[in-house]
Amino acid sequence: LDKVTMQEISNMLWAFATAQRSDIEVFDQLASKFAYMLETNTEAPKPQELSITIWAFATAKHVAKSQYKLLQHFAEFLDDEKWRKSFKTQELANTAWGISTLINQRRESGEANNGSLEQREADLIVMKILRHLSQEIIERCDEYKTQEISITIWAFGTLGFGIGRDAAKSVNINDYILLYSNDYRGDEILVNKVLSATRASIMKRLPQFKEQELNNLAHGCARMNKQQPELFLGIAKEFSKRESKITGQDIGTTLWSFAATDFSDPGAFVKVLSRLRIDAVQFWNPQEISNMVWAIGTAGIKPKYSKAFDSTLVPRHDRQSFEVLSRDPVSLAFAAAAKEIIRRPHEFKSQEIKDSLWGFSKAGIRHPLLFKTVAEYFVGSALQEVPVSKLHVGAGLEHFSSQEVANLCWAYAKQGALASANSDTFRGRMGIYCSGAADFGESLLKRLMNCAVEADLANYDDLSKLSSNDISNTVWALATLGFRFDKFLEKVEKQVLKRCRKDISAHNQFPGNVFNGQEIANIIWSFATLDAITAEVLDTVESLIVFACGDGSTESIARFLNRQELANLVWSCTVAGHYPPKMIKILQRGLIGETADEQTPRYMDEIHGNDGGLTEHGVLTLIYLHYSMELDDISMEIELPPDFPNGWGMFQNCDVLDDESGISLTVTKSKMQDNVASAFSRLGLDVVDEYKVPFPRDLPDILSLDIADVVKKIGIEVDGPSHFYCSMDQWSPQGSHSKERVRVPNNGRIDYNLDWDWENYKSNGSTSLRARLLRKLGGKSFAFHFGIGAL
């Protein structure tokens, strides 16, 4: 090597890399010699020599000690404008690709992104090069070929160049490389200039870009967190009109790029999906499938035939055939994805499974077979015995991240909520419970949720490593499905108390792990639903809400909490029988205003972005709040508007059990209730059905008893499964073989026989609230549990 030239070294590196015969020792020696020559030579190297060397290391996928030394010299040479201008556009583009690939390989090889001084200095070398490359493409974009533009944009995105200091907190990009910068804002401005300068050149040449190049453009913009609507629409149009083969990567990654930047134009998605061929999806890799499904769900693109896969609730003759599904590219995409996940779940990584199921539920699609297949893959069939000391007989969830656990739980709970919301047969909480039993079987669902909880408890230091969103999604899913894990809730409560007690008043914004409005509302609602809410939690959350709502105006409140979340918090305080005064005033003002000018439906609708008005749930929670405070003798300077709830919501003709609280003005009877009433009549009681308990003051009579002997003051509640949650602390996977029987006749009605042992089923928040209010009125009620009947 003593007499070798820099050009000869770069050519040898190129040859080894191109022939895929790279040798670590040879590469190290050549790179060291090259670096030495850069230091000692008086003349600058030719641009091609450095560009080829960087390209060769990236192509060979070889991590060498001397790489950063080479990059340092390269950055210094680029300071010479004359030398920089001598680069051909291909050399500039290859350099961008090579550097991004090198950095990506170093991180994948285990190099820590630890923020150390050494790491920062290395990152600054790369940032210096990227800034020079940016300036060149701005000035010479029309000289760049389509491939050169696309790989440059891709390279910038891969390194997170120009996305800003706070962008790494985004849920869509938090696993990506984010290089340290000494000028985040300047880099962001520079990248915006790059995109602005290249936009016109790209758009006029868009038909010349190959499919992979279009994919790279979209992906690079997404990784830089830059939405480019005109470009994205153009890319979608190009995909739809080309006759050439479109790969799974083209479709999956392009749609992912759209959704990751909040671009949700339905027409663009349909154009890309129109190129999908269901027989080709069997050759797609799992990431391409999951990217497609995640993107459709995230963007809120709705399939035309959302009920085509619901084998539980929709009779076969009402479900669309494949021929009909093929008319809608979105429905066809879900059909293709489900088919492949069911066929080969073992090929999908945990993140890919999580993203896929989340996408189905987010898009409003129930798919019992898909969700059951995945559950059985991870925890085994409910008919399989679980060995002692084991939690499951499947692949398990131990390797899942906390986000993957949370989103998986959310997806399964959402399947039940969709059944309740979209079916005339399933209503309210009873619909969620019965659809779970019909879709998967209670035993399988319990086993899956138990494994999810155990994975979080075992892997994440008392949940301290869970994000606030992960905690919120997980506990909401458990409460929705009616499963109470006390050991898990205790850890959640500790995290709520700890995070809400942070000195947020010293910050202009929340610390990263303090709950936002939706997260805290979901957590508190979940505690209340499982009858686990405490005064300490409510008092602590009060300080967070007071701070977050700023001056306490209706505008400030609406920015932190929407009316659904406000109503859920009001209901939770009512269930607990505890009313933090500052929080209660904020919550009521956020729902219906405080002053005479505010307390009009039109004004509050505008404040909340014309959300459709106060729902039945919101109306009822306010009435229950004041009802409860009256009985508890709580005096507070808040009142309901005159004639409330007239004009404020769907108060008249209420005939639907509310999904969120279980509170309803509906008076309905079941066959079981009639049988129980007949039995008591035969015993000599003079019973009436659905007796409304009179309230001593001027609030509506909203409490009723299923059966009552008014003279003898005996009240009887015939409570079905929707009034209870399942305590999982004594539950064991060894005794969880499926015994429940669920039958779905052709008439669409569901007969069920749930395998419930009543020792482990306790009254939920709604039922406990009613019992407490009845006790306050001086009476006692008896609950008859039952689990047999017909919906």
MIZAKE-849507 format. One record per residue (C-alpha): x, y negated, z negated. Coordinates in steps of 0.25 Angstrom, whole numbers, m for minus. Each point is the difference from the previous one (the first is absolute). Layout:
R       x       y       z
R       X       Y       Z
...
//
This chain:
R       x       y       z
R       0       0       0
R      12      m9      m1
R      m1      m4      15
R     m15       0       2
R      m7     m12       4
R     m14      m5      m5
R      m6       3      13
R       5      14      m1
R      m5       2     m14
R     m14      m5       3
R       0       9      13
R       4      12      m9
R     m11      m3     m10
R     m10      m2      11
R       4      13       6
R      m1       8     m13
R     m14      m6      m3
R      m5       2      14
R       4      15       0
R      m6       2     m14
R      14       5      m4
R       3     m10     m11
R      10       4     m11
R       0      m7     m13
R      15       0      m2
R       3      m5      15
R     m11     m11      m1
R       6      m5     m13
R      14       0       5
R      m4      m8      13
R      m8     m10      m8
R      11      m2     m10
R       9      m3      12
R     m10      m9       7
R      m2      m8     m13
R      15      m1      m2
R       2      m5      15
R     m11     m11      m2
R       8      m5     m12
R      13       0       6
R      m2      m4      15
R       1     m14       3
R     m10       1      12
R     m15       2      m2
R      m5      14       5
R      m9       0      12
R     m15       0      m4
R      m2      14       6
R      10       6      m9
R      m7      m4     m12
R     m14       3       5
R       4      14       5
R       7       3     m14
R     m13      m4      m8
R      m9       8      10
R       9      12      m1
R      m1       1     m15
R     m15      m2       0
R      m2      10      11
R       9      10      m7
R      m8      m2     m13
R      13      m1      m8
R       2      m8     m12
R      15      m5      m1
R       7      m7     m11
R       5     m10      10
R     m13      m4       6
R      m2     m13      m8
R      14      m4       3
R      m3       1      14
R     m13      m8      m1
R       7     m11      m8
R      10      m2      11
R     m11       0      10
R      m7     m11      m8
R      12      m8       0
R       2       1      15
R     m14      m4       2
R       2     m13      m6
R       8      m4      13
R     m11      m5       9
R       8       2      12
R       3      15      m3
R     m14       2      m4
R      m5      m5      13
R       9      10       8
R      m9      11      m5
R      m9       6      10
R     m15       1      m5
R       1      15       0
R      12       0      m9
R      m7     m10      m9
R     m13       9       0
R       9      13      m3
R       7      m7     m11
R     m13      m3      m7
R      m5      14       2
R      13       6      m5
R       1      m9     m13
R     m15       3      m4
R       2      15       3
R      13       0      m8
R      m6      m7     m12
R     m12       9       0
R       9      12       0
R       9      m5     m11
R     m13      m2      m9
R      m5      14       4
R      13       6      m4
R      m2      m5     m14
R       6     m14       0
R      m7      m7     m11
R      m7     m13       3
R       4      m4     m14
R       2     m15       1
R      14       1      m4
R      10     m11       4
R       7      10      10
R     m14       3       6
R      m3     m14       1
R      13      m4       7
R      m2      12      10
R     m14      m5       3
R       4     m14       2
R      10       5      11
R     m12       7       7
R      m9     m13      m2
R      11      m8       7
R       1       8      12
R     m16       1       1
R       0     m15       0
R      10      m1      11
R      m8      10       8
R     m13      m8      m2
R       6     m12       5
R       4       7      13
R     m13       6       3
R      m7     m13      m3
R       9      m7      11
R       1      12      10
R     m13       7      m2
R      m4       0      15
R      14       7       3
R      m4      11      m9
R      m5      13       6
R     m13       6      m5
R       7      11      m8
R      10     m11      m6
R     m11      m8      m5
R      m7      11      m6
R      12       6      m7
R       4     m13      m6
R     m14      m3      m6
R       0      14      m5
R      14      m1      m6
R      m4     m13      m7
R     m13       7      m6
R       8      12      m4
R       9      m9      m9
R     m12      m8      m5
R       7     m12       6
R      m8     m13      m3
R     m11       6      m7
R       2      m9     m13
R       4       2     m14
R     m14       5      m5
R      m4       8      12
R       6      13      m6
R     m11       0     m10
R     m10       3      11
R      m6      13      m1
R       2       3      15
R      15      m3       0
R       5       3     m14
R       8      12       4
R       8      m7      11
R      14      m6       0
R       0     m14      m4
R      14      m6       1
R       5     m10     m10
R       0     m14       5
R       5     m13      m4
R     m10      m8       8
R     m13       8       0
R      m8     m12       5
R      10      m4      11
R       0      15       5
R     m15       0       0
R       0     m13       9
R      10       6       9
R      m7      13       3
R     m13      m9       2
R       8      m7      11
R       5      13       6
R     m15       5       1
R      m4     m14       5
R      11       0      11
R      m2      14       5
R     m15       0       0
R      m2      m6      14
R      11       8       6
R      m6      13      m6
R     m14      m3       4
R       3      m4      14
R       8      13       2
R      m9       9      m9
R      m4      10      11
R      15       3       2
R       2       5     m14
R       0      15      m2
R      m9       6     m10
R      12       2     m10
R       4     m14       2
R     m14      m5      m3
R       0       9     m12
R      13      m6      m5
R      m5     m15       2
R     m13       3      m9
R       8       8     m10
R      11     m11      m1
R     m11     m11      m2
R      m7       9     m11
R      13       2      m8
R       3     m15       0
R     m14      m2      m4
R      m3      m9      12
R     m14       2       6
R       0      m3      15
R     m15       0       5
R       3      m3      14
R      11      10       1
R      m7      11      m7
R     m12      m2       9
R       9       0      12
R       6      13      m5
R     m13       7      m2
R      m5      m5      14
R      13       6       6
R      m2      14      m7
R     m15       1       5
R       3      m3      15
R      13       9       2
R      m1      13       6
R      14       5      m6
R       0       9     m12
R      m2      m7     m13
R       6       8     m12
R      m4       2     m14
R      10     m10      m5
R      m5     m11      10
R     m14       1      m6
R       3       3     m14
R      11     m10      m2
R      m6     m11       8
R     m13       1      m8
R       8       0     m13
R       7     m13       5
R     m14      m6       2
R      m6       3     m13
R      13      m3      m8
R      m1     m14       4
R     m15      m1      m2
R      m3       0      15
R     m14       6       1
R      m6      m3      13
R      m9      12       3
R       2      m1      15
R      15       1      m1
R      m1      13      m9
R     m10       6      10
R       9      m3      12
R      12       7      m6
R      m9      12      m5
R      m6       1      14
R      13       7       4
R      m1      11     m11
R      m2      14       5
R      m5       9     m10
R       8      12       6
R      13      m7      m1
R      m1      m4     m15
R       4      15      m4
R      14      m5       5
R       0     m12      m8
R       8      m1     m13
R      m7      m2     m13
R       5     m15      m2
R      m6      m3      14
R     m13       5      m4
R       0      m6     m14
R       4     m14       6
R     m12       1       9
R     m10       3     m11
R       6     m10     m10
R       0     m11      10
R     m15       2       4
R      m4       1     m14
R       8     m12      m5
R      m4      m9      12
R     m15       3      m3
R      m3       6      13
R     m13       8      m1
R      m3      13       8
R     m13       0       8
R      m3      14      m5
R       5       0     m15
R     m10      11      m4
R       5      10      10
R       9       7     m10
R      m9       1     m12
R      m4      14      m1
R      m6      m1     m14
R     m10     m11       2
R      m3       0      15
R      m6      12       7
R       7       6      11
R     m10      m4      10
R       2     m15      m4
R      15       0       1
R       6      m4      13
R       6      10      10
R      14      m1       5
R      m5      m5      13
R      m7     m12      m7
R      12      m3      m9
R       9      m1      12
R      m8     m13       4
R       5      m7     m12
R      16      m1      m1
R      m1      m3     m14
R      m9      12      m4
R       9       9       9
R      13      m5      m7
R      m6       5     m14
R      m4      13       6
R      13       3       6
R       7      m4     m13
R      m9       8      m9
R       2      12       9
R      15      m1      m1
R       1      m2     m15
R      m9      12      m2
R       8       8       9
R      14      m3      m6
R      m1      m8     m13
R      14       6      m4
R       6      m8      10
R      m5     m13      m6
R       9      m8     m10
R      m7      m5     m12
R      m1     m14       5
R      m6       5      13
R     m11       8      m7
R      m3     m12      m9
R       0     m10      12
R      m9       9       8
R     m10       3     m11
R       0     m15      m4
R      m3      m3      15
R     m12       9       1
R      m6      m5     m13
R       3     m15       3
R      m7       1      14
R     m12       6      m7
R       1      14       5
R      m4      12      m8
R       7      13       4
R      m2      11     m10
R       8      11       7
R      12      m9       1
R       0      m5     m14
R      m3      15      m5
R      12       5       8
R      10     m10      m5
R      m5       2     m14
R       2      15       1
R      14      m2       7
R       5      m8     m12
R      m7       8     m12
R      m5      13       6
R     m14       5       2
R      m9      m1     m12
R      m2      15       1
R      15       3      m2
R       4       2     m15
R      10     m10      m5
R      11       7      m8
R       2      m4     m15
R       9     m13      m1
R      m3      m4      14
R      m9     m11       5
R      m3       6      14
R       4      10      10
R       3      m9      12
R      10     m10       5
R      m3      m9     m12
R       1     m15      m2
R      13      m1      m8
R       7      m6      11
R     m10     m11       3
R       3     m14      m3
R      m9      m8      m9
R      m6      m7      12
R      m2      13       7
R      m7       5     m12
R      m9     m12      m1
R      m4      m1      14
R      m3      15       1
R      m9      m1     m12
R      m7     m12       5
R      m2       7      14
R      m7      12      m7
R      m9      m9      m9
R      m3      m9      12
R      m6      13       7
R     m10       1     m11
R      m3     m15       0
R      m3       1      15
R      m9      11      m2
R      m8      m8     m11
R       0     m13       9
R      m4       7      13
R      m9      11      m3
R     m15      m1      m3
R       2      14      m8
R      11      m5      m8
R      m1     m12      m9
R       8      m6     m11
R       9       8      m9
R      m8      12       2
R       3       0      15
R      15      m2      m3
R       0      12      m9
R      m8       9       9
R       7      m3      12
R      13       3      m6
R      m5      14      m4
R      m6       2      14
R      13      m5       7
R      10       7      m8
R      m5       6     m13
R       1      m6     m13
R      11      10      m4
R       9      m4      11
R      m2     m15      m2
R       3       1     m14
R      13       8       2
R       4     m10      11
R      m2     m12     m10
R       6       7     m11
R      13       2       8
R       0     m15       4
R      m1      m5     m14
R      11      10      m5
R       9      m5      12
R      m1     m14      m5
R       2       3     m14
R      12       9       2
R       7      m9      10
R      m2     m14      m3
R       4      m4     m14
R     m13      m1      m7
R      m5      m7      13
R       9     m12      m2
R       5       3      14
R     m13       0       7
R      m4     m13       7
R     m13      m7      m5
R      m7       4      13
R       4      15      m2
R      m6      m1     m14
R     m12      m6       4
R      m3       9      12
R       3      13      m8
R      m9      m4     m12
R     m11      m5       9
R       0      14       7
R      m1       8     m13
R     m11      m9      m5
R      m8       1      13
R       1      15       0
R      m3       1     m15
R      13       6      m5
R       5      m6     m13
R      15       4      m4
R       2      m7     m14
R      15       2       1
R       0      m7      13
R      m9     m11      m4
R       8      m3     m13
R      12      m2       9
R      m8      m9       9
R      m5      m8     m12
R      14      m2      m5
R       5      m5      14
R     m12     m10       1
R       3      m6     m14
R      15      m1       3
R      m2      m6      14
R     m11     m10      m4
R       8      m5     m12
R      11      m4       9
R       3     m15      m2
R      m7      m3      13
R      m2     m15      m4
R      15      m3       2
R      m2       4      15
R      m6      m7      12
R      m4      14       5
R      m2      14      m6
R      12       9      m2
R       0      11      10
R      m7      10      m9
R     m11      m8      m6
R     m14       4       5
R      m7      m8      10
R     m15      m2      m1
R      m5      13       7
R      10       8      m7
R      m4      m4     m14
R     m15       0       3
R       2      15       5
R       8       4     m12
R     m10      m6     m10
R     m12       5       8
R       6      14      m1
R       3       0     m15
R     m15      m5      m2
R      m5      11      10
R       7      11      m8
R      m4      m7     m13
R      14      m3      m4
R       0     m15       0
R       5      m6     m13
R      m1     m14      m6
R      16      m2       0
R       0       3      15
R     m11     m11       3
R       7     m10      m9
R      13       2       6
R      m6      m1      14
R      m7     m13      m4
R      13      m7       0
R       4       5      14
R     m13      m5       6
R       0     m13      m7
R      14      m3       6
R      m3       6      13
R     m13      m9       2
R       8     m13      m3
R     m10     m11      m3
R     m12       9      m1
R      m7      m6      12
R      m9       9       8
R      10      m2      12
R      12       5      m9
R      m8      12      m5
R      m4       4      14
R      14       0       4
R       4      10     m10
R     m13       9      m1
R     m11       2      10
R     m14       2      m5
R       0      16       0
R      13      m1      m9
R      m7     m11      m9
R     m12       9      m2
R       8      12      m3
R       8      m7     m11
R     m13      m6      m6
R      m6      14       0
R      13       6      m7
R      m1     m10     m11
R     m15       3      m2
R       3      15      m1
R      11      m3     m10
R      m9      m9      m8
R      11     m10      m1
R       0     m14       6
R      13      m8       1
R      m7     m14       1
R      10      m6      10
R      m1      11       9
R     m15       2      m1
R      m2     m15       4
R      10       1      12
R      m7      13       5
R     m14      m6      m1
R       4     m13       6
R       7       8      12
R     m13       8       2
R     m11     m11      m1
R       7     m13      m3
R      m1      m9     m13
R      m5     m14       3
R     m13      m3       6
R       6      m3      14
R       8      13       0
R     m12       9      m5
R      m6       2      14
R       1      12       9
R       4      m8      12
R      12      m7      m7
R       5      13      m6
R      m1       7      13
R       9     m11       6
R      10       1     m11
R       1      15       2
R       2      m1      15
R     m15       3       3
R       1      14      m6
R     m15       3       2
R      m4      m5     m14
R      m1       6     m13
R      m2      15       1
R     m10       8      m9
R      12       5      m8
R       4     m14      m3
R     m14      m4      m4
R      m2      12      m9
R      14      m2      m7
R      m3     m14      m4
R     m14       4      m5
R       6      11      m8
R      11      m9      m5
R     m10     m10      m6
R      m9      12      m5
R      12       6      m7
R       5     m13      m6
R     m13      m3      m5
R      m1      13      m7
R      14      m1      m6
R      m4     m14      m5
R      12      m7       9
R      m2     m15       2
R       7      m6      12
R      m2     m12       7
R      m5       6      13
R     m13       2       6
R      m7       6      12
R      m6     m10      10
R     m15      m2      m2
R      m9      11       7
R      13       9       2
R       1       9       8
R     m10      m6       9
R       7      m4      13
R      13       6      m4
R       0      14       5
R      m7      12       3
R      m8       1     m13
R     m13       2       5
R      m4      14       5
R      13       6      m5
R       0      15       3
R      15       4       1
R       9       5     m11
R      12      m9       0
R      13       7       3
R       9      m9      m8
R      m8      m1     m14
R     m11      11       1
R      m9     m11      m5
R     m13      m1       7
R     m15      m5      m1
R      m5      12       7
R      m9       9      m7
R       0      14       7
R      m3      14      m6
R       7      13       3
R      m7      14       0
R       9       3     m13
R      m6     m12      m6
R     m14       4       3
R       3      14      m6
R       6      m6     m13
R     m12     m10      m2
R     m10      12       2
R       8       8     m10
R      m1     m11     m11
R     m15      m2       4
R      m3      14      m4
R       7      m2     m13
R     m10     m11      m3
R       7     m13       3
R      m7     m10       8
R      10      m4      10
R       1     m10      11
R      10       0      12
R      10     m11       2
R      m4      m9     m12
R       5     m14       1
R       6      m4     m13
R      m5     m14      m3
R      11     m10      m3
R      m4     m10     m12
R       5     m12       8
R      m2      m7      13
R       9       9       8
R      m6      11      10
R      m3      14      m5
R      11       7       7
R       1      12     m10
R      m8      12       2
R      m1      14      m6
R      m3      12       9
R     m10       6     m10
R      m6      m7     m12
R     m10       2     m11
R      m3     m15      m3
R      m8       3     m13
R      10       9      m6
R      12      m8       6
R       7      12       6
R       8      m3      13
R       6      11       8
R      10      m2      12
R       1      12      10
R      14      m3       5
R       6       6      12
R      15       1       4
R       1     m14       5
R      m1      m4     m15
R      13       7      m4
R      14       1       3
R       9      12      m2
R      10       0     m11
R      13       7       6
R       8       1     m12
R      m4      14      m3
R      m1       4      14
R       9      11       5
R       4       4      14
R       0      14      m5
R     m15       0      m2
R      m4      m8      12
R      m4      10      10
R     m12      m5       8
R     m13       4      m5
R      m9     m11       5
R     m10       3      11
R      m3     m11      10
R     m10       3      11
R      m3     m10      11
R     m13       5       8
R      m3      m5      13
R     m10     m10      m5
R      12      m9      m5
R      m4       2     m15
R      10       5      m9
R      m3      11     m11
R      11       0     m10
R       4       9     m12
R      12      m7      m6
R       9       8      m9
R       0     m10     m12
R       3       4     m14
R      m6     m11      m8
R      10       0     m11
R      10      m8       9
R     m11      m9       6
R      m2     m13      m8
R      m9     m12       3
R       6     m10       9
R       0     m15      m2
R     m14      m3       6
R      m6      11      m9
R       7      m5     m12
R      m4     m14       2
R     m15       4       1
R       1       8     m13
R       7     m11      m7
R     m11     m10       4
R     m11       9      m4
R       7       2     m14
R       0     m15      m1
R     m15       0       2
R      m1       9     m11
R      m3      13       7
R       7      13       3
R       0       8      13
R       3      14       3
R       7       5      12
R      m3      12       8
R      11       5       9
R      m3       8      12
R       8       4      12
R     m10       7       9
R     m10      m7       9
R      m1      m5      15
R       3     m13       6
//
